[in-house]
Each structure stands twice: as C-alpha cells, then as structure tokens.
Amino acid sequence: MQQKRNIQIIEWEDLDKRKFYSLGVFMTMTTRATVYPFTLIRTRLQVQKGKSLYNGTFDAFCKIVKGEGVRGLYRGFMVNTFTLISGQAYITTYELVRKYVSCYSSNNTVKSLVAGGAASLVAQSITVPIDVVSQQLMVQGQGCQLTRFKLKPKMAMATSKHRVSFGQTRDIVVQIFHTDGFRGFYRGYVASLLTYIPNSAVWWPFYHFYGEQLSRLAPADCPHLLLQAVAGPMAAATASTLTNPMDVVRARVQVEGRSSVLETFKQLLAEEGVWGLTKGLSARIISSTPTSVMIVIGYETLKRLSLRPELVESRHW
C-alpha cells in the first residue's frame, strides 16, 4: 500500500528527448503568458518609492488597466518571450545535474537542492539581459517615471495608443548600451543569483517534501497529479516568502541602475523599514500559485507524455 501511495519521479533517462523539448516550449510559453501581468505588477510595486503610485496589488491592477488598457499588463512581453531559451536550459540542467548527483547520493532532497540551484545559475546567466530590458519596458507609461530610461516621444505616443512596437525595445536597448555599455545588460546579475538560486534550490525540496506529506494524508486512490498540483503552490509560497527581500533589491538594482546590492539593501531599510522588504510579496505569491500549478501539472504531464514507449506500461498513476 505504501509503495502505491508514493509519488513516482520520472528521471532524465526515462524520457524521449524529442517529445520532451517540443512539448516543453509550448508549456513554457503558455505559463509565461498567463502569469506575466502579475510579474509586471510585482516589478512596479517593488521599484516605487513607498506607496507613491500604487497602494497594493489590486490597486495597481485597476490603475494599469484603467490608464493603459489590458495591453498595459503585457508591456515588455514580446522581448520576455526570449526567456523560452533559458526555460529549456533550466529544465535540461535540472534533470542532468539531478542524474549526476544521484551517482553520489540517493537522498531526494539533496538531489533537488543541488539540481535546482545549478539550474537557476545557468538560466539566470541567460535571463538577466532579457529581464533588464523587459523590466525597463514594464515601468514605462504610468504617471511618474520609475526608470532612468524613457521612450522617445514617438515611441511613447505609440505606447499610449496601445500599439505593440519592436521600436520600443530597440530604443531601450540602445539607451542601456549607450549609458552603461555591455555591462548594463548584466546589471543586477549578482542580485538575481542571490534571489533565484536560493528560490530554486528551496522550491524543489519543499515541493517533494509537501508532496510526500500529502501522499501520506490523502486516500490511497487520490491521483498523484492532484497531490503534486497542491504541493507546487505550497512550495512556491514558501520559497517566495523566504527570498522576497532579495527580489525587491534585485528589481531596484536593475531598474534604477544601482551598482551595489548591499547599499541598495541598506537604503531600502533606511527609507521604508522592514516592511519595504515585503513589497510585491502578495503579487509574487499570486503569480507563483498559478505558475506552480501550471508548471507542476504541465511539467509532470510533459514528462509522462515524453516517457520512452517501452516504459509506458511499467508506470501506473
């Protein structure tokens, strides 16, 4: 009975890689499109001074829709789609490192912790330049400017009319390069690593931990996928709460052009106190909940659909 209730983990060697990658792109794109508005809201909340523009997640949502339309929630989305590359790099690194660590340890927590951290390191090296540009686009167009870089008048006019223009992206890229050089695209890289490596390293162990605890409490006939779909958001909420202070610092470093993570942290505490470290937390948890559900259901389903044909009959869900 206990063996039946354990959640089975599909490892890298069990997968048909062609199916895995082709279906993975679709899953990643769908997930990002769904949660992107809350990512934008979280960024705006984190970089504003005090409550100068928004009073919270719901207030920000209403003001953005009213002032910029629904498309305002998707500022910078087109350039952000390039993170599909980092998404595939993350998945591949996670599975390969997990396989490598299994040669030295059979402990699932250890494998998840190391693989999650390594995957985030690789992914962030690809993602940071994309994030720097997309975040500059995210904070354009609403009242006071929260960024060093502003769109040219024609670009701003196109924005106010809700027209998607790659000229906006090009304009921001040119300004960043002219002001900061190539290093400007990696501004906040250290802060991103300090945010996302712990977040990823913590998420996977908690995901498996919550999954195991739920499997013990749930009826024997409860679908494994349902347990995993519940464990995902629980792990995301835990990881988001633990790493949110560093995420606030990361956003300010990248958007405001700061160079020191420590000085940004000190200034945030001095100006807004400890509560400043919780900025955007609710938006982050709200966005991470559907993200985690979709990732878990999508990723676990993806792995099951990508099982090598000869292994399909040997797995029971």
C-alpha positions as CSV (number, residue, x, y, z in Angstrom):
1,M,0.0,0.0,0.0
2,Q,2.8,2.4,0.9
3,Q,4.5,1.7,-2.4
4,K,1.4,2.5,-4.3
5,R,0.9,5.8,-2.5
6,N,4.5,7.1,-3.1
7,I,4.7,9.7,-5.9
8,Q,6.9,8.3,-8.7
9,I,9.6,10.5,-10.1
10,I,10.4,10.2,-13.8
11,E,14.1,10.6,-14.3
12,W,16.0,12.0,-17.2
13,E,17.0,8.7,-18.7
14,D,13.3,7.7,-18.9
15,L,12.4,10.5,-21.4
16,D,12.0,10.7,-25.1
17,K,14.0,13.9,-25.6
18,R,12.4,14.9,-28.9
19,K,8.9,14.9,-27.4
20,F,10.2,16.5,-24.2
21,Y,11.7,19.6,-25.8
22,S,8.9,20.2,-28.4
23,L,6.1,20.0,-25.8
24,G,8.2,21.9,-23.3
25,V,8.3,25.1,-25.4
26,F,4.5,25.2,-25.7
27,M,4.2,24.6,-21.9
28,T,6.7,27.3,-21.0
29,M,5.1,29.9,-23.4
30,T,1.6,29.2,-22.0
31,T,2.7,29.6,-18.4
32,R,4.6,32.8,-19.0
33,A,1.6,34.4,-20.9
34,T,-0.7,33.5,-18.1
35,V,1.3,35.0,-15.2
36,Y,3.1,37.9,-16.9
37,P,0.6,40.6,-15.7
38,F,1.4,39.8,-12.1
39,T,5.1,39.8,-12.8
40,L,4.7,43.3,-14.3
41,I,2.6,44.4,-11.2
42,R,5.2,43.0,-8.8
43,T,8.0,44.9,-10.6
44,R,6.2,48.2,-10.4
45,L,5.3,47.7,-6.7
46,Q,8.9,46.9,-5.9
47,V,10.6,49.9,-7.6
48,Q,8.1,52.6,-6.5
49,K,9.1,54.7,-3.5
50,G,6.7,54.0,-0.6
51,K,3.2,54.0,-2.0
52,S,3.7,56.9,-4.3
53,L,1.8,55.3,-7.2
54,Y,0.1,52.1,-6.1
55,N,-1.3,51.0,-2.7
56,G,-1.1,47.3,-3.4
57,T,-1.6,44.5,-6.0
58,F,-5.3,45.1,-6.7
59,D,-4.9,48.9,-6.8
60,A,-2.0,48.5,-9.3
61,F,-4.0,46.1,-11.4
62,C,-7.0,48.5,-11.6
63,K,-4.9,51.6,-12.3
64,I,-2.9,49.9,-15.0
65,V,-6.0,48.6,-16.8
66,K,-7.7,52.0,-16.5
67,G,-4.8,54.0,-17.5
68,E,-3.1,51.8,-20.1
69,G,-5.7,49.2,-21.0
70,V,-5.2,45.4,-20.8
71,R,-2.2,45.6,-23.1
72,G,-0.5,47.7,-20.4
73,L,-0.3,44.5,-18.3
74,Y,1.8,43.0,-21.1
75,R,4.5,45.7,-21.6
76,G,7.8,44.1,-22.4
77,F,6.2,40.7,-23.0
78,M,7.5,40.2,-26.5
79,V,11.1,40.6,-25.5
80,N,10.4,38.5,-22.4
81,T,9.5,35.6,-24.7
82,F,13.2,35.1,-25.4
83,T,13.4,33.6,-21.9
84,L,12.0,30.5,-23.5
85,I,15.6,29.7,-24.2
86,S,16.5,30.0,-20.5
87,G,13.5,27.9,-19.6
88,Q,14.7,25.0,-21.7
89,A,18.2,25.4,-20.3
90,Y,16.8,25.3,-16.8
91,I,14.9,22.1,-17.4
92,T,17.8,20.4,-19.1
93,T,20.3,21.5,-16.4
94,Y,18.0,20.4,-13.6
95,E,17.5,16.9,-15.0
96,L,21.2,16.4,-15.9
97,V,22.5,17.6,-12.6
98,R,19.9,15.6,-10.7
99,K,21.1,12.5,-12.6
100,Y,24.8,13.3,-11.9
101,V,24.1,13.8,-8.1
102,S,22.2,10.5,-7.9
103,C,25.6,8.8,-8.5
104,Y,26.7,10.1,-5.2
105,S,23.5,10.4,-3.1
106,S,20.1,8.7,-3.2
107,N,18.6,11.4,-1.0
108,N,15.9,13.1,-3.0
109,T,16.2,16.4,-1.0
110,V,19.9,16.6,-1.8
111,K,19.4,15.9,-5.5
112,S,16.6,18.5,-5.7
113,L,18.6,21.1,-3.8
114,V,21.8,20.9,-5.8
115,A,20.0,20.5,-9.2
116,G,17.6,23.4,-8.5
117,G,20.5,25.7,-7.6
118,A,22.6,24.7,-10.6
119,A,19.6,25.1,-13.0
120,S,18.9,28.6,-11.7
121,L,22.6,29.6,-12.2
122,V,22.5,28.6,-15.8
123,A,19.1,30.1,-16.5
124,Q,19.8,33.4,-14.9
125,S,23.0,33.8,-17.0
126,I,20.7,33.8,-20.0
127,T,17.7,35.6,-18.5
128,V,19.3,38.7,-16.8
129,P,19.9,40.7,-20.0
130,I,16.3,39.9,-21.2
131,D,14.9,40.9,-17.7
132,V,16.9,44.1,-17.7
133,V,15.2,45.2,-21.0
134,S,11.8,43.9,-20.3
135,Q,11.7,45.5,-16.8
136,Q,12.5,48.9,-18.3
137,L,9.6,48.4,-20.6
138,M,7.3,47.3,-17.7
139,V,7.6,50.5,-15.8
140,Q,7.0,52.9,-18.8
141,G,3.9,54.9,-19.3
142,Q,2.2,55.2,-15.9
143,G,2.3,58.6,-14.3
144,C,5.8,59.3,-12.8
145,Q,8.7,57.5,-14.4
146,L,10.3,54.8,-12.3
147,T,13.2,54.2,-14.6
148,R,16.3,56.0,-15.8
149,F,15.4,55.3,-19.4
150,K,12.5,56.9,-21.2
151,L,10.9,56.1,-24.6
152,K,11.3,58.7,-27.3
153,P,8.2,60.9,-27.8
154,K,7.1,58.9,-30.9
155,M,7.6,55.7,-29.0
156,A,5.7,57.0,-26.0
157,M,2.8,58.1,-28.3
158,A,2.7,54.6,-29.9
159,T,2.6,53.2,-26.3
160,S,-0.3,55.4,-25.3
161,K,-2.3,54.1,-28.3
162,H,-1.5,50.5,-27.2
163,R,0.4,49.6,-30.3
164,V,3.0,46.9,-30.0
165,S,6.2,48.2,-31.4
166,F,9.6,46.5,-31.5
167,G,11.0,50.0,-31.8
168,Q,10.3,50.5,-28.1
169,T,12.6,47.5,-27.3
170,R,15.3,48.8,-29.7
171,D,15.1,52.3,-28.2
172,I,15.6,50.9,-24.6
173,V,18.4,48.6,-25.7
174,V,20.3,51.5,-27.4
175,Q,19.9,53.7,-24.3
176,I,21.2,51.0,-21.9
177,F,24.2,50.2,-24.1
178,H,25.0,54.0,-24.6
179,T,24.8,54.7,-20.9
180,D,26.3,51.5,-19.3
181,G,27.9,49.6,-22.1
182,F,27.5,45.8,-22.4
183,R,27.8,45.5,-18.6
184,G,24.5,47.3,-18.3
185,F,22.6,44.3,-19.6
186,Y,24.0,42.3,-16.6
187,R,23.2,44.9,-14.0
188,G,21.8,43.1,-11.0
189,Y,23.3,39.8,-12.1
190,V,24.6,39.1,-8.6
191,A,21.3,40.2,-7.0
192,S,19.5,37.8,-9.4
193,L,21.7,34.9,-8.5
194,L,21.2,35.7,-4.8
195,T,17.4,35.7,-5.4
196,Y,16.8,32.9,-7.8
197,I,19.4,30.3,-6.9
198,P,18.1,30.1,-3.3
199,N,14.5,30.3,-4.6
200,S,15.0,27.4,-7.0
201,A,17.1,25.4,-4.5
202,V,14.4,25.8,-1.9
203,W,11.4,25.2,-4.2
204,W,12.3,21.7,-5.3
205,P,13.0,20.2,-1.9
206,F,9.8,21.7,-0.5
207,Y,7.9,20.6,-3.5
208,H,8.9,17.0,-2.9
209,F,8.5,17.3,0.9
210,Y,5.0,18.7,0.6
211,G,4.2,16.0,-2.0
212,E,5.3,13.2,0.3
213,Q,3.4,14.6,3.3
214,L,0.2,15.0,1.2
215,S,0.6,11.5,-0.1
216,R,0.6,10.1,3.4
217,L,-2.5,12.1,4.4
218,A,-4.5,11.6,1.2
219,P,-6.7,8.5,0.4
220,A,-4.9,5.7,-1.4
221,D,-6.9,6.3,-4.6
222,C,-6.1,10.1,-4.8
223,P,-4.4,10.9,-8.1
224,H,-0.7,11.7,-7.8
225,L,-1.0,14.6,-10.2
226,L,-3.6,16.3,-7.8
227,L,-1.2,15.9,-4.9
228,Q,1.6,17.4,-6.9
229,A,-0.6,20.3,-8.1
230,V,-1.2,21.2,-4.4
231,A,2.4,20.7,-3.3
232,G,3.6,23.1,-6.1
233,P,1.9,26.3,-4.8
234,M,2.8,25.4,-1.2
235,A,6.4,25.2,-2.2
236,A,6.2,28.4,-4.2
237,A,4.6,30.4,-1.4
238,T,7.3,29.1,1.0
239,A,10.2,29.9,-1.4
240,S,8.7,33.3,-2.4
241,T,8.4,34.4,1.3
242,L,11.9,33.4,2.1
243,T,13.5,35.1,-0.9
244,N,11.3,38.2,-1.5
245,P,13.6,40.7,0.3
246,M,16.4,39.9,-2.2
247,D,13.9,40.1,-5.0
248,V,13.0,43.7,-4.1
249,V,16.7,44.6,-4.0
250,R,17.2,42.9,-7.4
251,A,14.4,44.8,-9.0
252,R,15.7,48.2,-7.7
253,V,19.3,47.4,-8.8
254,Q,18.1,46.6,-12.3
255,V,15.6,49.3,-12.9
256,E,17.2,52.2,-11.0
257,G,20.7,51.4,-12.3
258,R,22.3,50.9,-8.9
259,S,25.6,49.1,-8.7
260,S,25.8,47.9,-5.1
261,V,23.4,45.2,-3.7
262,L,24.4,46.0,-0.2
263,E,23.9,49.7,-0.4
264,T,20.6,49.2,-2.1
265,F,19.5,46.9,0.8
266,K,20.7,49.4,3.4
267,Q,18.9,52.3,1.7
268,L,15.7,50.3,1.4
269,L,15.7,49.5,5.1
270,A,16.5,53.2,6.0
271,E,13.7,54.6,3.8
272,E,11.0,52.1,4.2
273,G,11.9,49.9,7.1
274,V,11.5,46.1,7.3
275,W,8.1,46.3,5.5
276,G,9.9,47.5,2.4
277,L,11.3,44.0,2.1
278,T,7.8,42.6,1.7
279,K,7.0,44.8,-1.3
280,G,5.4,42.8,-4.1
281,L,5.1,39.7,-2.0
282,S,1.4,39.3,-2.4
283,A,1.7,39.8,-6.2
284,R,4.6,37.3,-6.2
285,I,2.6,34.7,-4.4
286,I,-0.5,35.3,-6.5
287,S,1.6,34.9,-9.7
288,S,3.6,31.9,-8.3
289,T,0.4,30.0,-7.4
290,P,-1.0,29.5,-10.9
291,T,2.6,29.3,-12.2
292,S,3.4,26.5,-9.8
293,V,0.1,24.7,-10.6
294,M,0.7,25.0,-14.4
295,I,4.4,24.1,-14.1
296,V,3.7,21.1,-11.9
297,I,0.7,19.8,-14.0
298,G,2.4,20.8,-17.2
299,Y,5.9,19.5,-16.3
300,E,4.7,16.3,-14.8
301,T,2.3,15.7,-17.7
302,L,5.1,16.6,-20.1
303,K,7.4,14.1,-18.6
304,R,4.7,11.4,-18.7
305,L,3.9,12.2,-22.3
306,S,7.6,12.1,-23.1
307,L,8.2,8.7,-21.5
308,R,10.0,6.3,-23.7
309,P,7.5,3.9,-25.3
310,E,8.9,0.8,-23.7
311,L,8.4,2.3,-20.2
312,V,4.8,3.5,-20.6
313,E,3.2,0.2,-19.4
314,S,5.5,-0.1,-16.4
315,R,4.2,3.2,-14.8
316,H,0.9,3.4,-13.0
317,W,-0.6,6.7,-12.0
